[in-house]
Amino acid sequence: MTVNRIARENLGYTAEELKDMTPLDITPDLNRQSFLDLIAPLAAGKQEQMTYCTVHRRRDGSTYPVENHLQLIEYTGEKVSMALAIDIIKRRAMEVELAKKAATLRAIMESARDAIVMIDGQGNVIFWNPAAEQLFGYSREEIMGKDLHAV
């Protein structure tokens, strides 16, 4: 029915072109049946809204990841879907960078010769490196999740 200006610019289609299109025209990883299966809980009234990740295809053929928030609403007496599509290119890049940094930190902590112990706000062990095993005599399996002060 209508698509906002930002979405039109991102996709590269005019409002007139988009009026003749369905979500499947811009979502290459879904076919009619997979889309119907995906939205079945929404269509059956079991959910008021749903969120799913997919990719959108621009007019030029390029694709980008999106997080779709979909909701059925009543409009002029009929049920229509309202979608909020969030471009998550930057989020995905940050997730990859964060995973790399976490892996580096994990490798440093695992190979450190000093005992490294982390506890949460309740005093429960949430990290225990091999040097802590040697120093304190408890294996990681024995100590993880336990109150450090009660051991």
Phi and psi in degrees as GROMACS dihedral restraints (atoms count N, CA, C in turn):
[ dihedral_restraints ]
;  ai    aj    ak    al  type     phi  dphi    fc
    3     4     5     6     1  -154.2    20    10
    4     5     6     7     1   149.5    20    10
    6     7     8     9     1  -135.7    20    10
    7     8     9    10     1   134.1    20    10
    9    10    11    12     1   -69.4    20    10
   10    11    12    13     1   165.5    20    10
   12    13    14    15     1   -60.0    20    10
   13    14    15    16     1   -44.1    20    10
   15    16    17    18     1   -60.9    20    10
   16    17    18    19     1   -45.1    20    10
   18    19    20    21     1   -64.3    20    10
   19    20    21    22     1   -41.0    20    10
   21    22    23    24     1   -61.9    20    10
   22    23    24    25     1   -43.9    20    10
   24    25    26    27     1   -66.0    20    10
   25    26    27    28     1   -41.3    20    10
   27    28    29    30     1   -65.1    20    10
   28    29    30    31     1   -42.0    20    10
   30    31    32    33     1   -79.0    20    10
   31    32    33    34     1   -26.7    20    10
   33    34    35    36     1    86.2    20    10
   34    35    36    37     1    13.0    20    10
   36    37    38    39     1  -107.1    20    10
   37    38    39    40     1   155.1    20    10
   39    40    41    42     1   -83.2    20    10
   40    41    42    43     1   164.4    20    10
   42    43    44    45     1   -60.2    20    10
   43    44    45    46     1   -38.5    20    10
   45    46    47    48     1   -64.6    20    10
   46    47    48    49     1   -42.7    20    10
   48    49    50    51     1   -63.3    20    10
   49    50    51    52     1   -43.3    20    10
   51    52    53    54     1   -67.0    20    10
   52    53    54    55     1   -27.8    20    10
   54    55    56    57     1   -63.0    20    10
   55    56    57    58     1   -27.8    20    10
   57    58    59    60     1   -93.4    20    10
   58    59    60    61     1     5.0    20    10
   60    61    62    63     1  -108.6    20    10
   61    62    63    64     1   160.0    20    10
   63    64    65    66     1  -114.0    20    10
   64    65    66    67     1   167.9    20    10
   66    67    68    69     1   -55.4    20    10
   67    68    69    70     1   -29.8    20    10
   69    70    71    72     1   -67.1    20    10
   70    71    72    73     1   -24.0    20    10
   72    73    74    75     1   -69.1    20    10
   73    74    75    76     1   -22.6    20    10
   75    76    77    78     1  -116.0    20    10
   76    77    78    79     1     5.1    20    10
   78    79    80    81     1  -121.8    20    10
   79    80    81    82     1    87.8    20    10
   81    82    83    84     1   -67.4    20    10
   82    83    84    85     1   -19.4    20    10
   84    85    86    87     1   -88.7    20    10
   85    86    87    88     1     3.1    20    10
   87    88    89    90     1  -121.6    20    10
   88    89    90    91     1   141.0    20    10
   90    91    92    93     1  -109.9    20    10
   91    92    93    94     1   178.4    20    10
   93    94    95    96     1   -56.0    20    10
   94    95    96    97     1   -47.6    20    10
   96    97    98    99     1   -68.4    20    10
   97    98    99   100     1   -42.1    20    10
   99   100   101   102     1   -66.1    20    10
  100   101   102   103     1   -33.2    20    10
  102   103   104   105     1   -69.5    20    10
  103   104   105   106     1   -43.0    20    10
  105   106   107   108     1   -62.3    20    10
  106   107   108   109     1   -40.4    20    10
  108   109   110   111     1   -63.2    20    10
  109   110   111   112     1   -41.1    20    10
  111   112   113   114     1   -62.0    20    10
  112   113   114   115     1   -44.1    20    10
  114   115   116   117     1   -93.1    20    10
  115   116   117   118     1     4.3    20    10
  117   118   119   120     1   -53.8    20    10
  118   119   120   121     1   -45.7    20    10
  120   121   122   123     1   -61.1    20    10
  121   122   123   124     1   -33.3    20    10
  123   124   125   126     1   -71.3    20    10
  124   125   126   127     1   -47.3    20    10
  126   127   128   129     1   -65.0    20    10
  127   128   129   130     1   -31.9    20    10
  129   130   131   132     1   -82.9    20    10
  130   131   132   133     1    -3.2    20    10
  132   133   134   135     1    80.7    20    10
  133   134   135   136     1    11.2    20    10
  135   136   137   138     1   -79.1    20    10
  136   137   138   139     1   -21.0    20    10
  138   139   140   141     1  -134.4    20    10
  139   140   141   142     1   147.1    20    10
  141   142   143   144     1   -86.2    20    10
  142   143   144   145     1   -30.3    20    10
  144   145   146   147     1  -151.6    20    10
  145   146   147   148     1   165.9    20    10
  147   148   149   150     1  -150.5    20    10
  148   149   150   151     1   158.0    20    10
  150   151   152   153     1  -129.5    20    10
  151   152   153   154     1   135.6    20    10
  153   154   155   156     1  -150.6    20    10
  154   155   156   157     1   155.0    20    10
  156   157   158   159     1  -104.2    20    10
  157   158   159   160     1   142.9    20    10
  159   160   161   162     1  -155.5    20    10
  160   161   162   163     1  -165.6    20    10
  162   163   164   165     1  -125.7    20    10
  163   164   165   166     1   149.2    20    10
  165   166   167   168     1  -111.4    20    10
  166   167   168   169     1   145.1    20    10
  168   169   170   171     1  -106.5    20    10
  169   170   171   172     1   125.8    20    10
  171   172   173   174     1   -78.0    20    10
  172   173   174   175     1   168.1    20    10
  174   175   176   177     1   -58.0    20    10
  175   176   177   178     1   -34.0    20    10
  177   178   179   180     1   -79.2    20    10
  178   179   180   181     1     0.4    20    10
  180   181   182   183     1    95.5    20    10
  181   182   183   184     1   -14.7    20    10
  183   184   185   186     1   -71.5    20    10
  184   185   186   187     1   155.3    20    10
  186   187   188   189     1  -123.1    20    10
  187   188   189   190     1   159.3    20    10
  189   190   191   192     1  -150.6    20    10
  190   191   192   193     1   147.2    20    10
  192   193   194   195     1   -75.2    20    10
  193   194   195   196     1   142.3    20    10
  195   196   197   198     1  -135.7    20    10
  196   197   198   199     1   152.9    20    10
  198   199   200   201     1  -108.3    20    10
  199   200   201   202     1   116.9    20    10
  201   202   203   204     1   -98.8    20    10
  202   203   204   205     1   132.0    20    10
  204   205   206   207     1  -112.2    20    10
  205   206   207   208     1   116.2    20    10
  207   208   209   210     1  -118.3    20    10
  208   209   210   211     1   136.6    20    10
  210   211   212   213     1  -143.9    20    10
  211   212   213   214     1   137.7    20    10
  213   214   215   216     1   -88.7    20    10
  214   215   216   217     1   133.4    20    10
  216   217   218   219     1  -132.1    20    10
  217   218   219   220     1   161.0    20    10
  219   220   221   222     1   -90.9    20    10
  220   221   222   223     1   126.5    20    10
  222   223   224   225     1  -139.6    20    10
  223   224   225   226     1   120.4    20    10
  225   226   227   228     1    46.2    20    10
  226   227   228   229     1    45.1    20    10
  228   229   230   231     1    83.3    20    10
  229   230   231   232     1     1.2    20    10
  231   232   233   234     1  -129.8    20    10
  232   233   234   235     1   156.8    20    10
  234   235   236   237     1   -82.4    20    10
  235   236   237   238     1   127.9    20    10
  237   238   239   240     1  -130.9    20    10
  238   239   240   241     1   159.4    20    10
  240   241   242   243     1   -98.9    20    10
  241   242   243   244     1   142.6    20    10
  243   244   245   246     1  -117.5    20    10
  244   245   246   247     1   127.2    20    10
  246   247   248   249     1  -122.7    20    10
  247   248   249   250     1   139.6    20    10
  249   250   251   252     1  -116.4    20    10
  250   251   252   253     1   113.0    20    10
  252   253   254   255     1  -105.5    20    10
  253   254   255   256     1   120.7    20    10
  255   256   257   258     1  -107.0    20    10
  256   257   258   259     1   122.2    20    10
  258   259   260   261     1   -68.8    20    10
  259   260   261   262     1   120.0    20    10
  261   262   263   264     1  -113.9    20    10
  262   263   264   265     1    27.3    20    10
  264   265   266   267     1   -58.2    20    10
  265   266   267   268     1   -49.3    20    10
  267   268   269   270     1   -65.8    20    10
  268   269   270   271     1   -39.1    20    10
  270   271   272   273     1   -61.5    20    10
  271   272   273   274     1   -45.5    20    10
  273   274   275   276     1   -60.9    20    10
  274   275   276   277     1   -41.9    20    10
  276   277   278   279     1   -63.4    20    10
  277   278   279   280     1   -41.3    20    10
  279   280   281   282     1   -66.2    20    10
  280   281   282   283     1   -38.0    20    10
  282   283   284   285     1   -63.0    20    10
  283   284   285   286     1   -41.4    20    10
  285   286   287   288     1   -64.2    20    10
  286   287   288   289     1   -45.5    20    10
  288   289   290   291     1   -63.5    20    10
  289   290   291   292     1   -42.3    20    10
  291   292   293   294     1   -63.5    20    10
  292   293   294   295     1   -40.9    20    10
  294   295   296   297     1   -63.5    20    10
  295   296   297   298     1   -40.0    20    10
  297   298   299   300     1   -63.0    20    10
  298   299   300   301     1   -45.2    20    10
  300   301   302   303     1   -66.4    20    10
  301   302   303   304     1   -37.8    20    10
  303   304   305   306     1   -65.2    20    10
  304   305   306   307     1   -39.7    20    10
  306   307   308   309     1   -65.2    20    10
  307   308   309   310     1   -40.2    20    10
  309   310   311   312     1   -64.0    20    10
  310   311   312   313     1   -46.4    20    10
  312   313   314   315     1   -62.6    20    10
  313   314   315   316     1   -42.1    20    10
  315   316   317   318     1   -60.9    20    10
  316   317   318   319     1   -43.6    20    10
  318   319   320   321     1   -63.4    20    10
  319   320   321   322     1   -41.2    20    10
  321   322   323   324     1   -63.6    20    10
  322   323   324   325     1   -47.2    20    10
  324   325   326   327     1   -67.2    20    10
  325   326   327   328     1   -36.0    20    10
  327   328   329   330     1   -70.7    20    10
  328   329   330   331     1   -32.0    20    10
  330   331   332   333     1   -96.1    20    10
  331   332   333   334     1    -4.3    20    10
  333   334   335   336     1   -62.7    20    10
  334   335   336   337     1   142.2    20    10
  336   337   338   339     1   -82.8    20    10
  337   338   339   340     1   -15.1    20    10
  339   340   341   342     1   -89.5    20    10
  340   341   342   343     1   146.1    20    10
  342   343   344   345     1   -67.8    20    10
  343   344   345   346     1   129.1    20    10
  345   346   347   348     1  -122.6    20    10
  346   347   348   349     1   119.6    20    10
  348   349   350   351     1  -126.7    20    10
  349   350   351   352     1   131.0    20    10
  351   352   353   354     1  -119.7    20    10
  352   353   354   355     1   137.7    20    10
  354   355   356   357     1  -126.2    20    10
  355   356   357   358     1   153.5    20    10
  357   358   359   360     1   -86.5    20    10
  358   359   360   361     1  -174.2    20    10
  360   361   362   363     1   -63.2    20    10
  361   362   363   364     1   -19.8    20    10
  363   364   365   366     1   -96.0    20    10
  364   365   366   367     1     2.7    20    10
  366   367   368   369     1    86.4    20    10
  367   368   369   370     1     8.5    20    10
  369   370   371   372     1   -84.7    20    10
  370   371   372   373     1   139.1    20    10
  372   373   374   375     1   -70.7    20    10
  373   374   375   376     1   127.3    20    10
  375   376   377   378     1  -117.3    20    10
  376   377   378   379     1   -12.1    20    10
  378   379   380   381     1  -149.8    20    10
  379   380   381   382     1   138.5    20    10
  381   382   383   384     1  -149.8    20    10
  382   383   384   385     1   108.7    20    10
  384   385   386   387     1   -87.9    20    10
  385   386   387   388     1   169.8    20    10
  387   388   389   390     1   -56.9    20    10
  388   389   390   391     1   -35.4    20    10
  390   391   392   393     1   -65.1    20    10
  391   392   393   394     1   -33.3    20    10
  393   394   395   396     1   -67.7    20    10
  394   395   396   397     1   -36.7    20    10
  396   397   398   399     1   -59.1    20    10
  397   398   399   400     1   -45.3    20    10
  399   400   401   402     1   -67.8    20    10
  400   401   402   403     1   -43.0    20    10
  402   403   404   405     1   -70.3    20    10
  403   404   405   406     1   -44.4    20    10
  405   406   407   408     1   -97.4    20    10
  406   407   408   409     1   -16.3    20    10
  408   409   410   411     1    83.6    20    10
  409   410   411   412     1     6.4    20    10
  411   412   413   414     1  -106.4    20    10
  412   413   414   415     1   135.8    20    10
  414   415   416   417     1   -74.6    20    10
  415   416   417   418     1   161.8    20    10
  417   418   419   420     1   -57.7    20    10
  418   419   420   421     1   -42.1    20    10
  420   421   422   423     1   -62.4    20    10
  421   422   423   424     1   -34.5    20    10
  423   424   425   426     1   -73.6    20    10
  424   425   426   427     1   -30.0    20    10
  426   427   428   429     1  -105.6    20    10
  427   428   429   430     1   -25.6    20    10
  429   430   431   432     1   -58.9    20    10
  430   431   432   433     1   132.7    20    10
  432   433   434   435     1    81.9    20    10
  433   434   435   436     1    -5.2    20    10
  435   436   437   438     1   -92.5    20    10
  436   437   438   439     1   156.3    20    10
  438   439   440   441     1   -72.5    20    10
  439   440   441   442     1   116.2    20    10
  441   442   443   444     1   -59.1    20    10
  442   443   444   445     1   -34.7    20    10
  444   445   446   447     1   -79.6    20    10
  445   446   447   448     1   -13.4    20    10
  447   448   449   450     1   -96.8    20    10
  448   449   450   451     1    -5.8    20    10
